[in-house]
């Protein structure tokens, strides 16, 4: 398995039905996570990825002051 994501995958990452697992993936995991974090918590997900090295995700949630 190669670490990190290609630019093509990064561009489509949070869209429904995008998978890099072929028949073993549904493409719903990150889409559902992104949708729930945005809709229910008014948050966001950011990521940095370098093909061949790895990917880091950050989930940002607002605080109620």
N, C-alpha and C positions, 0 to 999 in steps of 0.2 A: 504494500500500500504506500502511495506517495503522500507525504505530508504537504499541507498547504493546498490552496485552490488556484486553479487557472483563472485568468481574467474573465473568460467566458462564463465560468461558474459564478464568480463574484458578482457579475452584472445581473444574474438571474436569481441570486441566492434566496431572497425572501418571497419569491413568487410560488404559487401553488403548483404542485406536481413536478418540482425540480429535484432530481435525485442523481447521485453519482454511483449508486449501488446497483444499477441495472434492475433485474427482476426482483431483487431482494429489498428494494426501497420503494416507499410510497410517495415520497416527496412532500409529505405533510408536516414533518417534525418542526423545522425552522419556520415554515409558514404559519403554523398554528401558534408557536411560541411568540413570534413577532406580532401576530394579530391580537393575541390575548394581552401581551404586555402593553401594546399601544391602546387598545380599547378599554381594558379594565383598570389599568394603572396609569394611563397617560404617560407611559415611559417609552423607551426606545432601546434598540440593540445596535451596537456598533461592532465592527470587526476590523482586524488587520490580518492580512494573509500574505505569506511569501511562499510561492510554489517551491517545493523541495525542502522547506524548513518547518512550516507550521502555521497555525491560525490561532488567534486570540479573540475571544468574544467578550464584550462588556455589555451588561444589562444596566441601563440607567433608569432609576425610578425617582420621581420628584418627592421631596419631603414636604410635609404639611407643617408650616411654621405658625 
